[in-house]
Amino acid sequence: MQPPKKSDSSIKKVDWSDYRDHLGTADRDGRRQWMYPRKVSGKFFRWRTWFSWLLLLIMFAGPFVTINGNPLLLMNIVERKFVVLGQIFWPQDMIIFAVAVLLFVVSILIFTTAFGRLWCGWACPQTVMMEMVFRKIEYLIEGDAPSQRELNRAPWSAGKVFKKFSKHAIFFALSFLVGNVLLSYIIGWQSLYQIVTDPPAQHATGLAFMVAFALLFYGIFARFREQACTFICPYGRLQSLLLDENSIVVAYDYKRGEKRGGLKRSQSFGQRRFAGLGDCVACNQCVTVCPTGIDIRNGTQMECVHCTACMDACDNVMKKIGSPAGLIRYASLNGIERGERLRVTPRLAAYTVVLLALATALALMIFTRADVEATILRAPGSLFQKMPDGHYSNLYTVRVVNKTSRDLPVELHLENLPGHVLVMGEGKIVVPAQKLVENSILIEIDPEAMRYGTTQVTVGVYSNDRQLQVIKTAFIGPRQ
């Protein structure tokens, strides 16, 4: 049975005059509208430029910076080895990783609740690379927004082919460079250098990843662009849940700006006020510079990444017409409506308490983490043995992981009972840096200290006479 079809009257029509009923980057047929944001200049753009250069310097220099011989940041998923600020973390430190992830999430909640999407506009790699690198190259080759529109509409010619080929060739080269930098954070710059210098046939997998990363970034910065923030990034989806009336956002002061109206040359601001007009002269400069194509005068919107372009554009217009700057500024809804400053709300206070608790727990875990982690397991299928001197022995397998960047000698001692721990083979355990060593050991116990059946023993793990870990295990003996 076919479901009844909805009549045309029951289908909600899109109100194209309402900005919340449609995306600014799509037309009425659902096709993408290409964004041509104009060049922007102003104090916020200068500050963002300087800050972006600092972030780019850190990003490109990061793989080569070492702390105590370890990389600044390494996420080697293949070898399950993670280095953060020179500290090495292994799968055995999963609880530390879980607490760190929770700390990161709560930090985002607090930061967004207080300051909105400040991260997106100032520090997000997508925004920094797109607006401060690729967009500037596009302006340099194709010109400002009007020139870009004219070039795209013009028929193909030698000049157009040269500009388009030059731009996309540079885009792909930069994408290849960025992809290699990202790959060096995963496998290390030494491994990356080996992949680059060796014949391609010896590192087919690594070469495939290099090309894949390059194509991915080229697609993002050359074609996908602002849609990565609008459709893909989950942070933008969470924005509406995290913001409240006291969150600092890029906001239009509608109390000062409305009612909008053009500025006549012979009209003073006093005459505008008498006519019921505000400071907004309806120049639409804030719209033409927006990289996501929104009108900030409509209020806070999901597509806004807080890039401050509209703030600089509006301040430049206000300066020209002799009106105070700040018609579009960092402010909260209560700050505009009631003149209130940012205050600590109960939700922000609760987030802060959780953040401090997680930060304290993470710090304790990191500073109390042992240099080695050992496990002792009974050898499968083995039974106790009675030694010639009357002692009883059990065979065990010991695994020791060295979490440091230096070789560590490891000693094992019984802590709770008289007896000995004998290491098979060379009689000692030396764990190389960042490696795992597995060996067999015999634990011998005086029969007078044993219980019938199973006896619990405690083994201390030492390195250079310093106790690193205490392990409890079961010792099997005669039942009677």
C-alpha positions in Angstrom: 0.0 0.0 0.0 1.4 3.3 -1.1 1.5 6.1 1.6 -0.7 9.1 0.7 1.1 11.8 -1.1 1.4 15.2 0.5 -0.5 17.9 -1.2 1.4 21.0 -2.3 -0.4 23.0 0.3 1.0 20.8 3.1 4.6 21.3 2.0 6.3 24.3 3.7 7.5 26.9 1.3 10.9 28.3 1.7 10.8 32.0 2.7 13.8 33.3 0.8 13.5 36.6 2.6 14.3 34.8 5.9 18.0 34.0 6.2 17.3 31.1 8.6 15.3 29.3 5.9 18.2 28.8 3.5 22.0 28.8 3.3 23.8 31.8 1.9 26.1 29.5 -0.2 23.2 27.8 -2.1 20.7 29.1 -4.6 17.1 28.2 -5.0 17.9 25.1 -7.0 20.3 23.8 -4.3 23.4 24.6 -6.4 26.4 26.0 -4.7 27.0 29.7 -4.9 30.7 30.5 -5.1 31.9 32.9 -2.5 33.9 36.0 -3.5 34.8 37.8 -0.3 36.5 41.1 -0.8 39.9 42.0 0.7 39.7 43.3 4.2 42.0 45.5 6.1 42.0 46.8 9.7 43.4 46.3 13.1 41.8 42.9 13.7 43.0 41.6 10.4 46.6 42.8 11.3 46.4 41.1 14.7 45.1 37.9 13.1 47.8 38.0 10.5 50.6 38.2 13.1 49.0 35.5 15.2 48.6 33.3 12.1 52.3 33.7 11.2 53.1 32.5 14.7 50.8 29.5 14.4 52.2 28.6 11.0 55.8 28.8 12.3 54.9 26.5 15.1 53.1 24.1 12.8 56.0 23.8 10.2 58.8 23.8 12.9 57.0 21.4 15.2 58.3 18.1 13.7 61.9 19.3 14.1 61.6 20.6 17.7 62.7 18.0 20.4 62.4 18.0 24.1 64.8 15.6 25.9 65.4 13.9 22.6 61.7 13.4 21.9 59.6 15.2 19.3 57.4 18.1 20.4 54.3 16.2 19.1 54.0 12.8 17.5 50.9 10.7 16.9 52.3 7.5 15.6 49.2 5.4 15.2 51.0 2.6 13.4 53.4 1.9 16.3 50.8 3.1 18.9 53.3 5.6 20.2 52.2 9.1 21.2 54.5 12.0 22.2 53.1 15.2 23.7 55.6 18.0 24.7 58.4 15.4 24.9 56.4 13.0 27.1 56.0 9.5 25.5 52.6 7.8 26.0 51.8 4.1 25.1 48.7 2.1 24.9 49.2 1.2 28.6 48.6 4.9 29.4 45.1 4.8 27.9 43.5 6.1 31.1 45.7 9.2 30.8 44.6 9.7 27.2 40.9 9.3 28.2 41.3 12.0 30.9 43.1 14.3 28.5 40.3 13.9 25.9 37.7 14.8 28.6 39.8 17.8 29.7 40.0 18.9 26.0 36.2 18.6 25.6 35.4 20.5 28.8 37.9 23.2 27.8 36.0 23.7 24.5 32.7 23.9 26.4 34.1 26.5 28.8 35.8 28.5 26.1 32.8 28.5 23.8 30.4 29.3 26.5 32.5 32.4 27.5 34.0 33.5 24.2 31.9 31.9 21.4 33.8 30.7 18.3 36.9 32.7 19.0 39.0 29.6 18.2 37.4 29.2 14.7 38.4 32.8 13.7 41.8 33.0 15.2 43.4 29.6 15.6 41.6 26.9 13.6 44.0 25.4 11.0 41.2 25.5 8.4 40.7 29.3 8.8 44.4 30.1 9.2 45.4 28.3 6.1 42.4 29.4 4.0 42.3 33.0 4.8 46.0 33.8 5.6 47.7 31.6 2.9 45.5 30.4 0.1 43.2 33.4 -0.1 46.1 35.8 -0.2 47.7 33.8 -3.1 44.4 34.0 -4.9 44.2 37.8 -4.4 47.7 38.1 -5.7 47.1 36.1 -8.9 43.4 36.9 -9.7 42.8 40.2 -7.9 40.0 41.2 -5.6 36.5 39.8 -5.7 35.2 41.8 -8.7 38.3 40.8 -10.7 37.7 37.1 -9.8 34.1 37.2 -10.8 35.0 38.9 -14.1 37.8 36.3 -14.7 35.5 33.3 -14.1 32.8 34.7 -16.4 35.3 35.6 -19.2 35.9 33.1 -22.1 39.0 31.0 -21.9 42.1 32.8 -23.2 45.8 32.5 -22.7 45.8 34.9 -19.8 43.0 33.1 -18.1 44.6 29.7 -18.5 47.9 31.1 -17.2 46.3 32.6 -14.1 44.2 29.5 -13.3 47.0 27.1 -13.9 49.4 29.2 -11.8 47.0 29.4 -9.0 46.1 25.7 -8.8 49.7 24.6 -9.3 50.7 26.7 -6.3 47.7 25.4 -4.4 48.7 21.8 -5.0 52.3 22.5 -4.1 51.3 24.1 -0.8 48.8 21.2 -0.2 51.6 18.7 -0.8 53.8 20.6 1.6 51.1 20.8 4.3 50.3 17.1 3.8 53.9 16.1 4.3 54.1 18.2 7.5 51.0 16.5 8.8 52.5 13.1 7.9 55.7 14.0 9.8 53.5 14.4 12.9 52.3 10.8 12.4 55.5 8.9 11.5 58.2 11.4 12.4 60.4 13.6 10.1 63.2 11.0 10.0 60.8 8.4 8.5 59.4 11.0 6.2 62.9 12.0 5.0 63.6 8.4 4.3 60.5 8.0 2.2 61.4 11.1 0.2 65.0 10.2 -0.4 64.6 6.5 -1.1 63.3 5.1 -4.4 59.5 5.3 -4.5 59.2 1.5 -5.0 60.6 0.9 -1.5 57.9 3.0 0.2 54.8 2.6 -1.9 52.5 2.9 1.1 54.1 6.0 2.4 54.1 7.6 -1.0 50.4 6.8 -1.4 49.6 8.5 1.9 51.7 11.6 0.9 49.7 11.9 -2.4 46.4 11.2 -0.6 47.1 13.9 2.0 48.0 16.4 -0.8 44.9 15.7 -2.8 42.7 16.0 0.4 44.1 19.4 1.3 44.0 20.6 -2.3 40.3 19.7 -2.5 39.6 21.5 0.8 41.4 24.7 0.1 40.8 24.9 -3.7 37.2 23.8 -3.9 35.5 22.9 -0.6 36.6 25.9 1.4 33.9 27.4 3.7 31.7 24.3 3.3 34.2 22.5 5.6 33.0 24.8 8.4 29.4 24.9 7.3 28.7 21.2 6.7 31.6 19.1 8.1 32.9 20.7 11.3 31.0 19.4 14.3 32.0 22.4 16.4 29.7 24.7 14.4 26.8 22.3 15.1 27.4 22.5 18.8 27.6 26.3 18.8 23.9 26.8 19.4 23.9 24.4 22.4 26.9 26.1 24.1 26.2 29.8 23.6 23.9 31.8 25.8 23.0 35.5 26.3 26.3 36.2 28.0 28.6 34.6 25.5 31.0 36.9 23.7 30.3 36.7 19.9 30.8 38.9 16.9 27.6 40.9 17.2 25.9 43.8 15.4 24.7 46.6 17.8 21.2 46.8 16.4 20.1 49.4 19.1 22.7 51.8 17.7 22.5 50.7 14.0 18.8 50.5 13.3 16.9 51.8 11.4 19.2 51.3 8.4 19.4 53.9 5.7 21.8 55.4 3.2 23.8 58.4 4.1 23.2 61.5 2.1 26.1 64.0 1.7 24.1 66.9 3.1 22.6 64.9 6.0 24.2 65.2 9.4 23.9 62.5 12.1 21.6 64.7 14.0 19.2 64.8 11.1 19.5 61.0 10.7 18.5 60.6 14.4 15.6 63.0 13.9 14.5 60.9 10.9 14.6 57.7 13.0 17.7 56.3 11.3 20.7 54.6 13.0 24.4 54.5 12.3 24.1 51.6 9.8 24.3 53.3 6.4 23.3 50.0 4.5 26.7 49.9 2.7 26.7 46.1 2.9 30.5 46.0 3.3 30.1 43.6 6.2 28.4 41.2 3.8 30.9 41.5 0.9 33.9 40.6 3.1 32.3 37.6 4.8 33.9 34.4 3.7 30.8 32.4 4.5 28.3 34.8 2.8 26.2 35.8 5.8 24.8 39.1 6.9 25.9 39.6 10.6 23.2 42.2 11.0 20.7 39.3 11.1 22.2 38.1 14.4 24.4 35.2 15.4 24.4 32.4 12.8 25.8 28.9 12.5 27.9 29.9 9.5 29.8 32.7 11.4 33.3 31.7 12.2 34.2 34.9 14.0 36.9 35.9 11.6 36.3 39.7 12.4 36.3 40.6 8.7 32.9 42.4 9.1 34.2 44.2 12.2 37.1 45.7 10.3 35.0 46.6 7.2 32.4 48.3 9.4 35.0 50.2 11.4 36.6 51.5 8.2 33.2 52.8 7.0 32.4 54.4 10.4 35.8 56.1 10.4 35.1 57.6 6.9 31.7 59.0 7.9 32.9 60.2 11.3 30.9 57.8 13.4 32.4 55.9 16.4 33.8 52.4 15.7 32.3 49.3 17.2 28.9 49.1 15.4 29.9 45.4 14.8 32.1 44.3 17.7 32.8 41.5 20.2 29.9 41.7 22.6 27.2 39.5 24.2 23.4 39.7 23.7 23.0 41.0 27.2 25.9 43.4 26.6 24.0 45.0 23.7 20.5 44.9 25.2 21.3 45.7 28.8 24.8 47.0 28.8 26.0 44.1 31.0 29.6 42.8 31.0 30.5 39.2 30.8 29.6 37.5 34.0 30.1 34.0 35.4 26.9 32.0 34.9 26.1 28.8 36.9 26.8 26.7 33.8 30.1 28.3 33.3 31.0 27.8 37.0 30.0 24.1 36.8 32.2 23.6 33.7 35.1 25.3 35.5 34.8 23.0 38.5 34.9 20.0 36.3 37.8 21.4 34.3 39.9 22.0 37.4 39.1 18.5 38.7 40.1 16.9 35.4 43.2 19.0 35.1 44.3 18.0 38.7 43.7 14.3 37.9 45.6 14.5 34.7 48.5 16.3 36.4 48.7 13.6 39.1 48.6 10.8 36.5 51.4 12.3 34.5 53.7 13.2 37.4 53.2 9.9 39.2 53.5 7.7 36.1 56.2 5.1 36.3 59.0 5.0 33.8 58.4 1.3 33.2 55.3 -0.9 33.3 55.7 -4.6 34.0 53.3 -7.5 34.0 54.0 -11.0 35.5 52.0 -14.0 34.4 52.3 -17.6 35.2 53.7 -19.7 32.4 50.8 -21.6 30.9 50.8 -25.3 31.7 53.6 -25.2 34.2 53.5 -26.7 37.7 55.5 -26.0 40.8 58.8 -27.7 41.3 60.7 -28.6 44.5 64.3 -27.5 44.3 67.3 -29.5 45.8 67.5 -27.1 48.7 63.9 -27.7 49.7 62.5 -24.4 48.2 59.5 -24.5 45.8 59.6 -22.6 42.5 57.1 -21.4 39.9 57.9 -20.4 36.3 56.5 -17.0 35.1 56.7 -14.7 32.1 57.6 -11.1 32.7 56.9 -8.3 30.2 58.5 -4.9 30.8 57.7 -1.8 28.8 60.3 1.1 28.9 58.4 4.4 28.5 61.5 6.6 28.5 64.2 7.5 25.9 67.1 5.8 27.7 68.0 2.1 28.4 66.9 1.0 31.9 68.2 -1.9 34.0 65.4 -3.6 35.8 65.6 -5.8 38.9 62.9 -7.9 40.6 62.7 -8.6 44.3 60.2 -10.4 46.5 58.7 -8.0 48.9 56.5 -10.0 51.3 58.1 -13.4 51.6 61.6 -14.8 52.0 62.8 -16.1 48.6 64.4 -15.2 45.3 63.6 -14.1 41.8 65.9 -15.6 39.2 66.0 -14.2 35.7 66.5 -16.9 33.0 69.1 -16.5 30.3 71.7 -13.8 31.1 70.4 -13.3 34.6 69.5 -9.7 34.2 66.9 -7.5 32.4 67.9 -4.4 30.5 65.0 -2.8 28.6 66.1 -0.6 25.6 64.6 2.8 25.2 60.9 2.8 24.1 60.9 -1.0 23.8 59.3 -4.0 25.3 61.2 -6.9 26.7 59.8 -10.3 27.5 61.7 -12.9 29.6 61.1 -15.9 31.8 61.7 -15.8 35.6 61.7 -18.3 38.4 60.3 -17.3 41.8 61.6 -19.5 44.7 60.0 -19.4 48.1 61.0 -21.0 51.5 58.4 -23.8 52.2 58.0 -22.5 55.7 56.6 -19.2 54.4 54.1 -20.9 52.0 50.5 -21.7 52.4 49.0 -24.9 51.2 47.7 -24.5 47.6 48.0 -20.9 46.6 50.2 -18.2 48.1 50.0 -14.5 47.2 53.4 -13.0 46.5 54.4 -9.4 45.9 57.2 -8.6 43.5 58.9 -5.1 43.5 60.2 -3.7 40.2 63.3 -1.7 40.7 65.7 0.4 38.5 68.9 1.8 39.8 67.7 1.0 43.4 64.5 2.9 42.9 61.1 1.2 43.2 59.0 1.7 40.1 56.1 -0.7 40.5 54.7 -3.4 42.8 53.0 -6.4 41.3 51.0 -9.1 43.0 50.7 -12.6 41.6 49.8 -16.1 42.7 52.3 -18.8 43.7 51.2 -22.4 43.4 52.5 -25.0 45.8 51.5 -28.4 47.2 47.9 -28.6 48.6 49.0 -30.6 51.7 
